[in-house]
Amino acid sequence: MKYLCLVYMEEKDLHAVPDAECMAFGQGLRESGRYLAAEALEPVRSATTLRVRDGRLSVTDGPFAETREQLAGFYLIDAVDLNEAIRVASGIPPARAGSVEIRPVRTLDAG
């Protein structure tokens, strides 16, 4: 099953964990066969939020909500179940300075 591990951190802590450590973790995921994708994100001030309401597009600079923590990156992993996803995600280096939200990926019903 696919799980998205969303990494949240305060902007001041974005570099609290060396990039090399995150890259090494990703390499370990690749070697274990659990890696599907991973990326670090630019700071939230570079975000653009859009909404479509009644056919009208609204574009706003910045994030949807004001929060101290921001989405800093993600790992998309393959795990047998939530327990394995938690075990894998507990090794994500930024979890020591921020938090990791684990979400199962929903399969869309094409019918």
C-alpha positions, 0 to 999 in steps of 0.5 A, a space after each residue: 500500500 502507498 503512504 504519503 509521509 508529509 514532513 512539517 517543520 517551522 521555517 527556522 528549522 528547515 536546515 536543522 537536519 543536513 540535506 545529506 542525511 535526508 538523501 541517505 535516508 532516501 537511498 536506504 528506502 530505495 535499497 529496501 524497495 519502499 521508495 516511490 518518490 521524495 522531494 524537499 520543498 522551497 519555503 512556504 513564502 514561495 507557495 501559490 494557493 488556488 481555489 475554483 469556486 463557481 467556475 472562477 479561479 482565485 490565486 493567492 500568494 502564500 499558503 492556504 492557512 497561517 501556521 507555524 509549521 509548514 509543509 517542507 517535503 514528502 516521502 511517498 513510500 510503499 509499506 505493507 500496512 500502517 504499522 510498517 509505514 510508521 516504522 519507516 517514517 520514524 526514520 525520516 530525519 526531519 521528524 526530529 525537528 518537526 513532524 511527519 503526517 502519514 496518509 494512506 494514498 486513496 485509489 480513485 474509482 475510475 468507474 
